[in-house]
Amino acid sequence: MHIAFTGRVALVTGGAQGIGQAIARGLAEGGARVHLADIDAEPVTAFAGQNDMTAHIFDVSDRAAAHAEVERIAQAEGRLDILVNSAGGVRGQVGRPIEEVAEADWQTIFKANVDGAFWLAQAASQPMRKEGYGRIVNIASGAGLRPSLTGIQAYTAAKHALVGLTKQLSQDLGRFGITANAVAPGFVRSNPSSEKQWQSYGPGRQKRMIEGIHTRRLGTAIDIAHAVLFLASDQASWISSQILSVDGGRS
């Protein structure tokens, strides 16, 4: 099976770090014109420039900004075919007792992981409906299916919400030729937060974690990208509302 994205236009968020960048590179290698977005200007601009992509600097949780950037892309390209919501993460937070969680900390994680995905899907659905074609792929997490290894209550709740949003988007948009799916990665050392988390486990817990994975290895950003590329392809046209765990069999 040959997966190609010739003539397709894609927007990938979370482009300042590993998983978002691996997805963007895979889409570009398949022939897509890729727009890469993140709130962190320097890394996303550098990566986009090195890989013949267009960088967009904005906060995905800002509805007005999300709509404006999608409209700008659709006007410049004449279409928008693929949206990958990879932005999110723990926003620098760590696990703590439930009584210590502040309102602002809770809301910060929801804004990054859920609000942004909804605003971008809302905006992208317009050019997608016009073409009668669209692929929305959300990067969820194993934490969207069970308690999180991070111990961050808001992250677990937000990723569960993203799973629900994915299924609702599928129902709402499927009649227009738009599919909505999510990939739920296992533990991947793809950014500073996940690397810090990994190091905090120490050799003993690291060993136990790997032994609990059927394939006996941690995943990589490329492993996650490969799953996304399939769900974003023409070959996945009758796959929607699915949450694909990519975790080496841990689930």
C-alpha positions in Angstrom: 0.0 0.0 0.0 1.5 3.3 -1.1 0.3 6.3 1.0 0.6 9.6 -0.8 -0.6 13.1 -0.1 0.1 14.7 -3.5 -2.0 17.9 -3.8 -3.1 17.9 -0.2 -2.8 20.7 2.2 -2.2 20.0 5.9 -2.0 21.9 9.1 -0.1 20.3 12.0 -0.1 21.9 15.4 2.5 21.2 18.1 5.2 21.7 15.6 7.9 22.8 18.0 8.5 19.3 19.3 9.0 15.7 18.4 5.7 14.1 17.5 4.3 17.1 15.7 7.5 17.5 13.7 7.6 13.8 12.8 4.0 14.0 11.5 4.7 17.1 9.5 7.8 15.6 7.9 5.9 12.4 7.0 3.1 14.4 5.3 5.6 16.6 3.4 7.5 13.5 2.3 4.2 12.1 1.0 3.7 15.2 -1.2 1.5 17.4 1.1 2.0 21.2 1.4 2.5 21.5 5.2 1.6 24.3 7.5 3.2 23.9 10.9 1.9 25.7 14.0 3.0 26.3 17.6 3.1 29.0 20.2 6.9 28.6 20.5 8.1 30.7 17.7 11.8 29.9 17.4 11.8 26.1 17.1 8.7 25.9 14.9 10.1 28.6 12.6 13.5 26.9 12.4 12.0 23.5 11.6 9.6 24.8 9.1 12.3 26.7 7.3 14.6 23.7 7.1 11.8 21.5 5.7 10.1 23.8 3.2 7.0 24.3 5.3 5.1 27.4 6.4 5.2 28.3 10.1 2.3 29.8 12.0 2.8 31.2 15.5 -0.3 31.4 17.6 -2.1 30.1 20.7 -4.4 27.3 19.6 -6.7 27.9 22.6 -7.4 31.4 21.2 -10.6 30.9 19.1 -10.1 34.1 17.1 -6.5 33.3 16.3 -7.3 29.7 15.4 -10.0 30.7 13.0 -7.9 33.5 11.5 -4.9 31.2 10.8 -7.1 28.5 9.2 -8.8 31.1 7.0 -5.4 32.4 6.0 -4.2 29.0 5.0 -7.4 28.1 3.1 -7.3 31.4 1.2 -3.7 31.0 0.3 -3.9 27.4 -0.7 -7.5 27.2 -2.0 -8.2 24.3 0.4 -7.3 22.6 3.6 -7.5 18.8 3.6 -5.8 17.6 6.7 -5.8 18.8 10.3 -3.6 17.2 12.9 -4.1 18.5 16.5 -0.8 17.5 18.1 -0.5 20.6 20.4 -1.1 20.0 24.1 0.9 18.3 26.7 1.3 18.9 30.4 2.4 22.6 30.1 5.2 22.2 32.5 3.1 20.8 35.3 3.8 17.7 37.5 1.6 15.4 39.4 0.5 16.6 42.8 -2.2 15.8 45.5 -5.6 16.7 44.3 -6.1 19.3 47.0 -3.2 21.3 45.6 -4.5 21.7 42.1 -5.2 25.4 41.3 -8.0 26.5 39.0 -5.5 28.2 36.6 -3.4 25.0 36.3 -6.5 22.9 35.5 -7.7 25.4 32.9 -4.3 25.7 31.3 -4.1 22.0 30.4 -7.7 22.0 29.1 -7.1 25.0 26.9 -4.0 23.4 25.3 -5.4 19.9 24.9 -9.1 20.3 24.3 -10.1 23.9 23.5 -7.5 24.3 20.7 -8.5 21.0 19.1 -12.1 22.1 19.0 -11.5 25.7 17.7 -9.3 24.4 14.9 -11.7 21.6 13.9 -14.5 24.1 13.9 -12.6 26.4 11.6 -11.1 23.7 9.4 -14.5 22.1 8.9 -15.5 25.0 6.7 -13.0 24.6 3.8 -13.3 20.8 4.2 -17.0 20.8 3.7 -16.5 23.0 0.6 -14.3 20.3 -0.9 -16.3 17.4 0.5 -13.1 15.9 1.9 -11.3 16.2 5.2 -9.1 14.3 7.7 -9.0 15.3 11.3 -6.5 13.4 13.5 -6.2 14.3 17.2 -3.2 13.2 19.3 -4.8 11.9 22.4 -2.9 9.7 24.9 -3.1 6.4 26.8 -4.1 8.9 29.5 -7.3 9.4 27.5 -8.2 5.8 28.1 -7.0 5.1 31.6 -5.3 7.0 34.5 -2.2 8.8 33.5 1.4 7.9 34.4 2.0 11.6 35.0 -0.5 11.7 37.9 -1.8 15.0 36.6 -5.5 15.0 37.0 -6.2 17.7 34.5 -4.2 15.9 31.8 -6.1 12.7 32.2 -9.4 14.5 32.2 -8.4 16.6 29.1 -7.3 13.6 27.1 -10.5 11.7 28.0 -12.4 14.8 26.8 -10.4 14.8 23.5 -11.4 11.2 22.9 -15.0 12.2 23.3 -14.6 15.2 21.1 -13.1 13.0 18.4 -16.1 10.8 18.4 -18.5 13.7 18.3 -16.7 15.4 15.4 -16.9 12.1 13.5 -20.7 12.0 13.9 -21.2 15.7 13.1 -18.9 15.9 10.1 -18.9 12.4 8.5 -21.7 13.2 6.2 -19.5 15.9 4.5 -16.7 13.5 3.7 -14.7 14.4 6.8 -13.3 11.7 9.1 -12.2 12.2 12.7 -9.9 9.8 14.5 -7.4 10.0 17.3 -4.1 8.3 18.0 -3.4 7.5 21.7 0.4 7.2 22.1 2.1 5.2 24.8 5.1 6.7 26.6 7.3 8.5 24.1 10.4 10.5 25.0 9.7 13.2 22.5 9.9 16.5 24.4 11.5 18.0 27.5 8.5 17.1 29.7 8.4 13.5 28.8 12.2 13.3 29.1 12.1 14.8 32.6 9.3 12.3 33.5 11.4 9.4 32.2 14.5 10.4 34.2 12.4 10.8 37.4 11.5 7.1 37.3 15.1 5.9 37.9 16.5 2.7 36.5 14.2 0.4 38.4 10.9 1.8 37.3 12.2 2.4 33.8 13.0 -1.3 33.5 9.6 -2.3 34.9 7.9 0.0 32.4 9.7 -1.5 29.4 9.0 -5.0 30.7 5.3 -4.1 30.7 5.3 -3.3 27.0 4.8 -6.3 24.7 7.4 -5.2 22.2 9.9 -4.5 25.1 10.8 -1.0 23.9 9.6 2.6 24.2 7.9 4.1 21.2 9.3 6.9 19.1 7.8 10.0 17.5 8.1 8.2 14.1 6.0 5.3 15.5 3.2 7.8 16.3 3.6 9.6 13.0 3.2 6.4 10.9 -0.2 5.8 12.6 -1.3 9.4 11.9 -0.2 9.2 8.3 -2.5 6.2 7.7 -5.5 7.8 9.3 -4.9 11.0 7.3 -4.7 9.1 4.0 -7.2 8.3 1.3 -6.9 4.6 2.3 -8.5 5.4 5.6 -11.6 6.9 4.1 -14.0 4.5 5.8 -12.3 4.7 9.2 -13.8 7.3 11.6 -14.5 7.8 15.3 -11.6 5.4 16.1 -9.0 5.8 18.9 -5.9 3.9 17.8 -3.6 3.0 20.7 0.0 3.0 19.6 1.8 1.8 22.6 3.7 -1.4 21.8 0.9 -3.5 23.2 0.8 -2.0 26.7 -2.9 -1.4 26.5 
